[in-house]
C-alpha cells in the first residue's frame, strides 16, 4: 500500500498543482481495482490502481469519447506510463442506491431515475456515434455467444449448486432458443453492460456514471432491464412500467422515429430474464463460492424478482425445460433456504456483545446458561500503535478505515459470522433468551470495539434480533 501511495503522489504532482493533504484507500467491491481518495486543501480526486492494463485503457478511451459528447462521466486527468494507474474527477460517495435507502421511493428518487434513463439513452445512441469498439474488453458486441455465456454463468454458479436433477441437453437447447431470439434484435448501440444504481453517482441532484469499462455494442433493452429490475432497488411494478415508457419516449426523440412498443417490450422482457439470471449467477459465485455475506443476503431478492417475472411477464418463445426449472428454483422452499430466520417482537433472544481488554480479563457471563463465544482480536494489526489513532476508538471512521483497508479484519469477521450465525438461527428457532459474544484485544479500544460494533450491525441487519453492546474498558480508553 505504501508503494501505491508513493506512485499516486508522483502521478498527482504531474497533473495537479496542489499539495496532497492525505490519501485514503476506499473499500473494494467485486473487482480487483483499488481506489484511493486524494484530499487537497479544498478538493478531492480519485486514483485508480489496476494491473489489468487493457481494462484501464478501455475505461480511459470510453471516458474521453463520452466526455466529448457531453455525457455525465468523470474527467480522467492523467495516467502513469504503464497505464496501471490514473487520476480522475471525484463525483462523491452518494449513489442512486444510497438515495433509495435514504429517501425511500419518493418523487425526488423517481426524478433521479428519470435523469438516469435520459442520460442512458444519450450514452447508448449518441455515444455510439464514432465509438471505437476495438477497445472493448471481451467481445465487441453482446450477441448470441455473450448471451449464452450469461446463461451458462447462471447454470454453473447457481443452478448446479442446488443439486436439482434436470435434462442438461434439453436445457442447453432452450438456452440456444433464447439466445437466438434475442440476438436477432440487432446489436446497434453502445451497451453499458452493468447499468445499476450502484454505478450511478448523485452530486448536486445530477447523475453521473462510473464503471462502464465493460461496455460493448448491444441492444437498447439490456441496460434498461439492468436498472429497473435490480434486486436491491426493488422498484414497484408501477415505477418499472412508467419509467420504461419514459425511456422509450427519450429514445424515440434521439432516434427521430417511432419505436414499435409491442416488439420492444417483448424483447425487453427477454433481456430482463437474461439480466436476472446473470445477476443470480454473480450472487452465487460471490456468495456461495467466495462466501461474501452481502451477496448471500441478496439471493432471496433475486429469486423473488424471477418469481414475479415468471408470473407476470412473457418472452414470447417456448422454453419448456428452462421454464420448469425456473419455477423450481423460485419455489417457496428454495427461497426460504436462502432467507435467514428473522426475529420478531415476541422473540425472547437478546444477544450481549462485549469488547474487552485482556489486561482486565474476559467479562463474566451474567445469565443462567453461561457459554457463548470469546474471540481474540490480537492477531489483527493494532492501529493503537500509531499516534494518529491512539486517542480514537473502533467507533471512529479513521480507525475503521485502517482496519478495513490495512488488516485482515474483514476476513476474520466473515469467519466469525459463519460461526455465530449458526447459533443465532438455532437460538431464535428454539426461543432461547441469551447469547454472549466477546471480542478482546490488548486495550479494548480499537480492534475489539470495531469487531463488536460491526457484529452488532451484521446481526441486526440479517436477523432483526435484539443486541446490547457493552465496551467494558471504555473508562480506561486513551483520550
Secondary structure by P-SEA (a helix, b strand, c coil): caaaaaaaaaaaaaccccccccccccccccccbbbbbbbcccbbbbbbbbcaaaaaaaaaaaaaaaaaacccccccccccccccbbbbbbcccccaaaaaaaccccaaaaaaaaaaaaaaaaaacccccccccccccccccccaaaaaaaaaaaaacccccccccccaaaaaaaaaaaaaaaaacccccccccccccccccccccbbbbccccccccccaaaaaaaaaacccccccaaaaaaaaaaaaaaaaaaaccccaaaaaaaaaaaaaaaaaaaaaaaaaaaccccccaaaaaaaaaaaaaaaaaaaccccccccaaaaaaaaaaacaaaaaaaccccccccccbbbbbbbbbcccccccccccccbbbbbbccccccccccccccccccccaaaaaaaacccaaaaaaaaaaaaaaaaaaaaaaacccbbbbbbbccccccaaaaaaaaaaaaaaaaccbbbbbbccccccccc
